């Protein structure tokens, strides 16, 4: 394995630091589309059927299986990282930031360093939300330097519009892509401007979603999950030169430092900011808007940098803002950076972009021992004065969700999602940590039940697809297997699957049967919710926020967890939970309590109940979203919407998406008229439509 630890150590890492649901979800995402449903659901247990209760041996079998299939290990690591949510230890190990010993135990020194850097920030809702979105907008910059013969990552940049990246100007200039040309200005003096070299666009690329270095990066064949975007032919939209004293000293003489902002705005060949952060659609990438008047941070306040130091995977560091120069064009800070970090966005605690990194510790002069960035305010002012259209591009609104059309991010094996618009919208809504509803119920109509193939269980896979770039864990249960469980047994199994390492302090079970229902519905849920809150607090994911509920003044601040746990129970209408388990689930959902008195751990739970509406929530319609599946309603509209969503996810503009939907409708009608036979077979209909959607997307992309 090219991941920094051996295939003997990796199973121990998985057993110690990854939850079962996280591992199972990552495996599910990389299995071929034609994997039978039962094999898919039980894939890992089938690898070691005699060791079902031995997590290390199960993981040994899984790693051996992944190694036996070409490319599957690297895809698994990417999927595992994307599902890591707030688990910074596991992410640090996968990214190579944290070393492990032969027993798979994280190095205490690395672990302490990472905890000290990350935890203080993640206790802020706005910081957590902002940084989670920002990491998809930061890219490594790869340049083929003909002078040195080196083709490698040499800098970092960040999106400021759908196809505009901002970085330090010296990144392309010092690697042979730009010439400085002199000319006579309007007043007769000499002025200079940058001129890109012919053919330089083919030597300049931008690498997004590069989270972990599983091996050397091949820019022409990147690993699954890593997106490479090339520069547009006339790529340099705006630039400002570097000052001679940048990186030398922190006192700036002539030329005027306000005229030397070491900045480049680069046009990309693709509108990657308007596209999904994955080929299957879902969460759109977006960009960092250049609007408003930025203020320099307060001394000793936090300053964080997302960066690609040393030409490697994306890293994060936090330090303190120290000071600024007299003209407030340079910010000085203790945040770590290295070669390859130039152009990285610098965030305050809001988090807003306040600067981009451009120089390390100065070599001499009257210096503070600190790194240096260019304050964003004079950059925005300079761009606004000379190229206001660029600022207007940056300030355009963008969507945050849309275009989820495939269950997989594998461009070579898409699995189209036909219909299910209401279900997707309901799930997107419930991903808000403060959503009033916490339950989605998926039912079926009588026609679907008669066919025996209605797509209900498909709902869980759609949920996993939506969750793959969000801080969430999805746990799946078969109602038949849990319906007779004792409540405490169910909670221990749920705790194991979500990675609770200790589950002590369970309240005593009453001997009086009259008190037992209260124990099921109130005391047990509260105990489990408190365990979730405690874990989230240690990870910095429990945030105290002002209440905006109607009862806000009485409630005061609410603690909200910013990592959700989705619990999916399939076929609950066929195998309803018995006795105490019914009371437990009702209590955990909250139909026995009000939103105000439920603890933050229980409010962080989300439920997908697949089947008819259970009796215990039937009279509480305010608590759930209902989605009824009917195979018969999936036709031309669902088909064209899926095709259109593929273009939304690729960053196409509204006009292009509308054109593709019209063409898709014509293609569907033509195929139907020509006797698309499988459309008439209820058992083959959806499969035929899905296959046809993939073909249509490929044809339309080439049109």
WOBEL-V654161 format. One line per field, one symbol per residue. ss: DSSP state (H for helix, E for strand, - for the rest). A space follows every 10 residues. Layout:
BEGIN
ss->???
END
This chain:
BEGIN
ss->------HHHH HHHHHHH--H HHHHHHHHHH ------HHHH H-HHHHH--- ----HHHHHH HHHHHHHH-- -HHHHHHHHH HH-----HHH HHHH-----E -----E-HHH HHHHHHHHHH HH--HHHHHH HHHH---EEE EEEEE----E EEEEEEEEEE E--EEEEEHH HHH----EEE EEEE-----E EEEEEE---H HHHEEEEE-- ---------- ------EEEE EEEEEEEEEE ---------- ------HHH- --EEEEEE-- -HHH-E---- -EEE------ ---------- -EEEEEE-HH H---EEEEEE EEEE-----E EEE------- ----EEE--- --EEEEEEE- ---------- EEEEEHHHHH HHHHHH-HHH HHHH------ EE---E---- -----E---- HHHHHHHHHH --------EE EEEE-HHHHH H------HHH HHHHHHH--- -EEEEEEEHH HH----HHHH HHHHHHHH-- ---------- --HHHHHHHH HHHHHHHHHH HHHHHHHH-- -EEEE----- -HHHH--EEE E--EEEEEEE --------HH HHHHHHHHH- ---------H HHH-EEEEEE ----HHHH-- HHHEEEEEE- HHH--HHHHH HHHHHHHHH- ---HHHHHHH HHHHHHHHHH HHH---HHHH ----HHHHHH HHHHHHHHHH HH-
END
